[in-house]
């Protein structure tokens, strides 16, 4: 069994740790890009999460980790199997995509010979199938061949993958946390996949002498006696796992003031950020940060951290402007957050509470009905003949 460096043993990189943990807490945030120079611990940190990942409930013997409590997201094989579904618990995993990966290994394949001779649907799950409800990790993501990037983008957008051979196809859910690492010296990332990586952290080599000394000592200790080193951090790792599980359970009840949502949208408009995804990502991330810190309401500090993580890599003004700097993001968001500070924050938005959206829908429906029934919109028969 491979021994991974403990997550709790990583020195510094607090922003990166936060960005990674919130994706584990809420996989719907959409992934993380880690950019930085070689030897800065990017891959080590990604794999270190293997020790603290929570368990998920799956259908026993399912190749694709289907959720027994969500039949709408079952694979073809689970749908066709009429027997009672037994559930099992599995620990989440980090699934790595090598740069030399073939398309069959990524997407999956079907053994046609076994199907023709024995009538058995023999499936070889691809990495997209194994990654369902797990973490899909790509080291040097900027060097991944374009055709593999396209396959991953399709699955990331649709949350489904199709394994097809001849006239036979098997469809399975493919919802994963996409994590990519890259060295910017080796080339840029395609805009299409850059947009799909919701958060970004630009890692720097530590210039703190004490931190560098501690990093060296811990790495040497881990190399010489990994079991002893892992045991030393076992308590912290277990506590972190419990914290993640608590945060996942409380996430949907985490409130955010309506005024904060307005401030986020206004700040994104002033920054000329492309698309609506950044606004949504900032809100989801701030809620996950609040849950991680065992709070039931999002704070202004949560939003400032989320804005930096969400916008530091995004193009602006239709691609004509470079991503905003950390200082620019902080200044503009502070301006709008301070403008709502004096206002009442009693109105809260809770993700699972749809009453406010129902009210907006009712208003829209009333407007439509009034427009249709308005005398101004009614045309007399004589007028109709004239138009004809």
C-alpha positions as CSV (number, residue, x, y, z in Angstrom):
1,X,0.0,0.0,0.0
2,X,1.3,3.4,-1.0
3,X,2.2,5.7,1.9
4,X,1.1,9.3,1.2
5,X,2.6,12.3,2.9
6,X,0.0,13.5,5.5
7,X,-2.1,16.6,4.6
8,X,-1.7,17.9,8.1
9,X,2.1,17.8,7.8
10,X,2.2,20.3,4.9
11,X,4.0,23.5,5.9
12,X,2.3,26.8,5.0
13,X,0.2,27.0,1.7
14,X,-2.9,27.9,3.7
15,X,-4.7,29.4,0.7
16,X,-4.1,26.2,-1.3
17,X,-5.2,24.0,1.5
18,X,-8.5,26.0,1.9
19,X,-9.2,25.8,-1.9
20,X,-8.6,22.1,-1.9
21,X,-10.8,21.4,1.2
22,X,-13.7,23.4,0.0
23,X,-13.8,21.4,-3.2
24,X,-13.9,18.2,-1.1
25,X,-16.7,19.6,1.0
26,X,-18.7,20.8,-2.1
27,X,-17.6,19.0,-5.3
28,X,-20.1,21.2,-7.2
29,X,-17.7,24.1,-6.8
30,X,-16.0,22.8,-9.9
31,X,-12.4,22.0,-9.3
32,X,-9.0,23.6,-8.7
33,X,-6.0,24.7,-10.8
34,X,-2.7,24.8,-8.9
35,X,0.0,26.8,-10.7
36,X,3.5,27.1,-9.5
37,X,7.2,26.3,-10.1
38,X,8.6,22.8,-10.0
39,X,9.4,21.4,-6.6
40,X,6.9,23.6,-4.7
41,X,4.9,20.6,-3.4
42,X,1.9,20.8,-5.7
43,X,1.6,17.0,-6.4
44,X,2.5,16.1,-2.9
45,X,-0.4,18.2,-1.5
46,X,-2.9,16.8,-4.0
47,X,-2.1,13.2,-3.1
48,X,-1.9,13.9,0.6
49,X,-5.7,14.4,0.7
50,X,-6.0,10.6,0.2
51,X,-5.5,10.3,4.0
52,X,-8.4,12.7,4.9
53,X,-11.0,12.0,2.2
54,X,-14.4,11.1,3.6
55,X,-16.4,7.9,2.8
56,X,-19.2,7.8,0.2
57,X,-22.1,5.3,0.0
58,X,-22.1,3.3,-3.3
59,X,-24.0,0.5,-4.9
60,X,-22.1,-2.6,-4.0
61,X,-20.1,-4.1,-7.0
62,X,-20.9,-1.1,-9.2
63,X,-18.0,-0.2,-11.4
64,X,-18.9,3.5,-11.4
65,X,-19.7,4.2,-7.7
66,X,-23.4,4.9,-8.3
67,X,-25.2,6.4,-5.4
68,X,-27.9,4.0,-4.1
69,X,-30.0,7.0,-2.9
70,X,-30.1,8.7,-6.3
71,X,-31.6,6.5,-9.0
72,X,-31.7,9.3,-11.5
73,X,-27.9,9.1,-11.6
74,X,-27.5,5.3,-12.0
75,X,-25.4,3.8,-14.8
76,X,-26.9,1.6,-17.5
77,X,-25.9,-1.6,-15.7
78,X,-27.5,-0.6,-12.4
79,X,-30.7,0.4,-14.2
80,X,-30.9,-3.0,-16.0
81,X,-30.2,-5.0,-12.9
82,X,-33.6,-5.6,-11.3
83,X,-32.2,-7.2,-8.1
84,X,-32.2,-5.4,-4.8
85,X,-29.3,-3.0,-4.6
86,X,-27.0,-3.5,-1.7
87,X,-25.0,-0.5,-0.5
88,X,-21.4,-0.3,0.7
89,X,-19.1,2.5,2.0
90,X,-16.0,3.4,0.0
91,X,-13.4,6.0,0.8
92,X,-13.0,8.7,-1.8
93,X,-9.9,8.4,-3.9
94,X,-7.6,10.5,-6.0
95,X,-7.6,9.1,-9.6
96,X,-4.6,10.2,-11.7
97,X,-4.6,10.8,-15.4
98,X,-1.2,10.2,-16.9
99,X,-0.1,12.3,-19.9
100,X,0.5,9.0,-21.8
101,X,-3.2,7.9,-21.2
102,X,-5.0,6.4,-24.2
103,X,-8.6,7.4,-25.0
104,X,-9.8,3.9,-24.2
105,X,-8.2,4.0,-20.8
106,X,-9.8,7.4,-20.1
107,X,-13.3,6.7,-21.4
108,X,-13.5,2.9,-20.9
109,X,-14.1,0.0,-23.2
110,X,-16.5,-3.0,-23.8
111,X,-15.3,-6.6,-24.4
112,X,-17.2,-7.4,-27.6
113,X,-15.7,-10.9,-27.8
114,X,-17.1,-11.9,-24.4
115,X,-20.4,-10.3,-25.3
116,X,-20.8,-12.2,-28.5
117,X,-19.7,-15.6,-27.1
118,X,-21.2,-15.5,-23.6
119,X,-23.8,-12.7,-23.8
120,X,-22.1,-11.0,-20.9
121,X,-21.6,-7.2,-20.8
122,X,-18.0,-7.1,-19.7
123,X,-17.0,-3.5,-19.1
124,X,-13.5,-2.1,-18.5
125,X,-14.2,1.1,-16.6
126,X,-12.2,4.1,-17.8
127,X,-10.6,6.7,-15.5
128,X,-13.8,8.9,-16.0
129,X,-15.8,6.0,-14.6
130,X,-13.4,5.4,-11.7
131,X,-13.4,9.1,-10.9
132,X,-17.2,9.4,-10.5
133,X,-17.8,10.9,-7.0
134,X,-14.0,11.0,-6.5
135,X,-11.1,13.4,-7.5
136,X,-9.7,13.4,-11.0
137,X,-6.1,14.6,-10.9
138,X,-4.0,15.7,-13.9
139,X,-0.4,16.6,-13.3
140,X,1.0,19.0,-15.9
141,X,-2.5,19.6,-17.2
142,X,-1.3,22.2,-19.7
143,X,0.6,19.4,-21.5
144,X,-2.3,17.0,-21.8
145,X,-3.2,16.1,-25.4
146,X,-6.1,18.1,-26.8
147,X,-8.3,15.1,-27.6
148,X,-8.2,13.9,-24.0
149,X,-8.9,17.5,-22.7
150,X,-12.0,17.5,-24.9
151,X,-13.2,14.2,-23.5
152,X,-12.7,15.5,-19.9
153,X,-14.5,18.8,-20.7
154,X,-17.5,16.9,-22.1
155,X,-17.8,14.8,-18.9
156,X,-17.2,17.8,-16.7
157,X,-20.0,19.7,-18.5
158,X,-22.6,16.9,-18.8
159,X,-21.7,14.9,-15.7
160,X,-22.1,11.7,-17.8
161,X,-19.8,9.6,-19.9
162,X,-20.7,7.1,-22.7
163,X,-18.6,3.9,-23.3
164,X,-19.5,2.9,-26.9
165,X,-18.4,0.1,-29.1
166,X,-20.1,-1.0,-32.3
167,X,-23.9,-0.7,-31.5
168,X,-23.5,-1.2,-27.8
169,X,-23.2,1.7,-25.4
170,X,-23.1,2.0,-21.6
171,X,-23.8,5.4,-20.0
172,X,-22.6,6.2,-16.5
173,X,-22.4,9.2,-14.2
174,X,-19.1,11.0,-14.2
175,X,-19.2,13.7,-11.5
176,X,-15.7,14.5,-10.2
177,X,-13.6,17.2,-8.6
178,X,-11.1,18.1,-11.3
179,X,-7.7,19.1,-10.0
180,X,-4.9,20.2,-12.2
181,X,-1.3,21.2,-11.5
182,X,1.0,23.0,-13.9
183,X,4.2,24.9,-14.2
184,X,3.5,28.1,-16.0
185,X,7.0,28.0,-17.5
186,X,6.0,25.0,-19.6
187,X,3.1,26.7,-21.4
188,X,-0.4,28.1,-20.9
189,X,-3.6,26.3,-20.4
190,X,-6.4,26.2,-23.0
191,X,-9.1,28.8,-22.2
192,X,-11.9,26.1,-22.4
193,X,-10.4,24.0,-19.6
194,X,-9.2,27.1,-17.6
195,X,-12.8,28.2,-17.3
196,X,-13.9,24.7,-16.0
197,X,-11.4,24.9,-13.2
198,X,-13.4,27.1,-10.9
199,X,-10.7,28.0,-8.4
200,X,-7.0,28.8,-8.9
201,X,-4.1,29.1,-6.5
202,X,-0.7,30.4,-7.7
203,X,1.8,28.7,-5.5
204,X,5.1,30.4,-4.6
205,X,8.3,29.0,-3.2
206,X,8.5,29.9,0.4
207,X,11.0,32.7,1.3
208,X,10.6,32.2,5.0
209,X,13.8,30.5,6.4
210,X,12.0,28.8,9.3
211,X,9.4,27.3,7.0
212,X,12.0,26.1,4.6
213,X,14.0,24.4,7.4
214,X,10.8,22.7,8.7
215,X,9.9,21.5,5.1
216,X,13.4,19.9,4.8
217,X,13.2,18.2,8.2
218,X,9.8,16.8,7.6
219,X,10.6,15.5,4.2
220,X,13.8,13.8,5.4
221,X,11.8,12.2,8.3
222,X,9.1,11.0,6.0
223,X,11.7,9.4,3.6
224,X,13.6,7.7,6.4
225,X,10.6,6.4,8.5
226,X,7.3,7.0,6.7
227,X,5.2,4.9,9.2
228,X,6.5,6.8,12.2
229,X,6.0,10.1,10.4
230,X,2.4,9.2,9.4
231,X,1.6,8.0,12.9
232,X,2.8,11.3,14.4
233,X,0.1,13.2,12.4
234,X,-2.6,10.6,12.7
235,X,-4.6,12.5,15.3
236,X,-4.7,15.7,13.2
237,X,-5.6,13.7,10.1
238,X,-8.6,12.1,11.9
239,X,-9.7,15.4,13.3
240,X,-9.6,16.9,9.8
241,X,-11.7,14.1,8.3
242,X,-14.3,14.7,11.0
243,X,-14.3,18.4,10.3
244,X,-14.9,17.7,6.6
245,X,-17.8,15.3,7.3
246,X,-19.4,17.9,9.6
247,X,-19.0,20.6,7.0
248,X,-20.5,18.5,4.3
249,X,-23.6,17.8,6.4
250,X,-24.1,21.5,7.4
251,X,-23.3,23.0,3.9
252,X,-26.9,23.2,2.6
253,X,-28.0,25.1,5.7
254,X,-25.3,27.7,5.5
255,X,-26.8,31.1,5.0
256,X,-25.6,34.1,3.0
257,X,-27.1,37.6,3.3
258,X,-28.9,38.7,0.2
259,X,-27.0,42.0,0.3
260,X,-23.7,40.0,-0.1
261,X,-25.0,38.3,-3.2
262,X,-25.8,41.8,-4.7
263,X,-22.3,43.0,-3.7
264,X,-20.7,40.0,-5.4
265,X,-22.5,40.6,-8.7
266,X,-21.8,44.4,-8.7
267,X,-18.1,43.7,-8.0
268,X,-17.9,41.2,-10.8
269,X,-19.5,43.6,-13.2
270,X,-17.0,46.3,-12.3
271,X,-14.1,43.9,-12.8
272,X,-15.6,43.0,-16.2
273,X,-15.4,39.3,-15.5
274,X,-16.5,37.1,-18.3
275,X,-19.7,35.0,-17.8
276,X,-21.9,34.3,-14.8
277,X,-20.0,31.3,-13.5
278,X,-17.6,33.4,-11.3
279,X,-20.5,34.9,-9.2
280,X,-21.9,31.4,-8.6
281,X,-18.5,30.0,-7.7
282,X,-17.8,32.8,-5.2
283,X,-21.0,32.1,-3.4
284,X,-20.6,28.3,-3.3
285,X,-17.0,28.7,-2.1
286,X,-17.8,31.2,0.6
287,X,-20.5,28.9,1.9
288,X,-18.0,26.0,2.0
289,X,-15.4,28.1,3.8
290,X,-18.1,29.1,6.4
291,X,-19.0,25.4,6.9
292,X,-15.4,24.4,7.2
293,X,-15.0,27.0,10.0
294,X,-18.2,25.6,11.6
295,X,-20.2,28.8,11.1
296,X,-23.8,28.8,9.8
297,X,-23.5,32.2,8.1
298,X,-21.1,33.5,5.4
299,X,-18.9,36.4,6.5
300,X,-17.3,39.2,4.4
301,X,-13.9,37.6,5.0
302,X,-15.2,34.4,3.4
303,X,-16.3,36.3,0.3
304,X,-12.9,38.1,0.0
305,X,-11.1,34.8,0.1
306,X,-13.5,33.2,-2.3
307,X,-13.3,36.1,-4.8
308,X,-9.5,35.9,-4.9
309,X,-9.6,32.1,-5.5
310,X,-12.3,32.4,-8.1
311,X,-11.1,35.4,-10.1
312,X,-7.3,35.4,-10.2
313,X,-7.2,33.2,-13.3
314,X,-10.3,34.4,-15.2
315,X,-10.2,36.5,-18.4
316,X,-12.2,39.7,-18.5
317,X,-13.9,41.9,-21.0
318,X,-14.3,39.2,-23.6
319,X,-10.7,38.1,-23.2
320,X,-9.3,41.6,-23.8
321,X,-8.2,42.1,-20.2
322,X,-5.8,40.0,-18.2
323,X,-7.0,38.5,-14.9
324,X,-7.4,40.9,-12.1
325,X,-4.6,41.2,-9.5
326,X,-5.3,40.1,-5.9
327,X,-5.1,43.8,-4.7
328,X,-7.6,44.9,-7.4
329,X,-10.0,42.1,-6.5
330,X,-9.7,43.0,-2.8
331,X,-10.2,46.7,-3.3
332,X,-13.3,46.4,-5.5
333,X,-15.0,43.7,-3.4
334,X,-14.3,45.7,-0.2
335,X,-15.9,48.7,-1.7
336,X,-19.2,46.9,-2.4
337,X,-19.2,44.9,0.8
338,X,-18.7,48.0,2.9
339,X,-21.6,49.7,1.0
340,X,-23.9,46.9,2.3
341,X,-22.4,46.8,5.8
342,X,-24.7,49.5,7.2
343,X,-27.8,47.9,5.6
344,X,-29.8,45.2,7.3
345,X,-28.5,41.7,6.7
346,X,-31.6,40.0,8.2
347,X,-32.7,38.6,4.8
348,X,-30.7,35.5,4.3
349,X,-30.5,33.2,1.3
350,X,-30.3,29.4,2.1
351,X,-29.7,27.1,-0.9
352,X,-32.4,24.6,0.1
353,X,-35.0,27.4,0.7
354,X,-36.6,28.1,-2.6
355,X,-39.4,30.4,-1.2
356,X,-37.7,33.6,-2.5
357,X,-37.3,32.1,-6.0
358,X,-40.9,30.9,-5.9
359,X,-42.0,34.5,-5.1
360,X,-39.9,35.9,-8.0
361,X,-41.4,33.2,-10.3
362,X,-44.9,34.3,-9.2
363,X,-44.1,37.9,-10.0
364,X,-42.9,36.9,-13.4
365,X,-46.0,34.8,-14.0
366,X,-48.2,37.7,-13.0
367,X,-46.4,40.0,-15.4
368,X,-46.8,37.5,-18.3
369,X,-50.5,37.0,-17.5
370,X,-51.2,40.7,-17.3
371,X,-49.4,41.3,-20.6
372,X,-51.5,38.6,-22.3
373,X,-54.8,39.8,-20.8
374,X,-54.0,43.5,-21.2
375,X,-56.5,45.4,-23.5
376,X,-53.5,46.9,-25.3
377,X,-52.5,43.4,-26.5
378,X,-56.0,42.5,-27.8
379,X,-56.6,43.0,-31.5
380,X,-60.1,43.6,-32.8
381,X,-61.3,41.6,-35.8
382,X,-61.4,44.7,-38.0
383,X,-57.8,45.5,-37.1
384,X,-56.8,41.9,-37.8
385,X,-58.3,42.1,-41.3
386,X,-56.5,45.4,-42.0
387,X,-53.2,43.8,-41.0
388,X,-53.9,40.8,-43.2
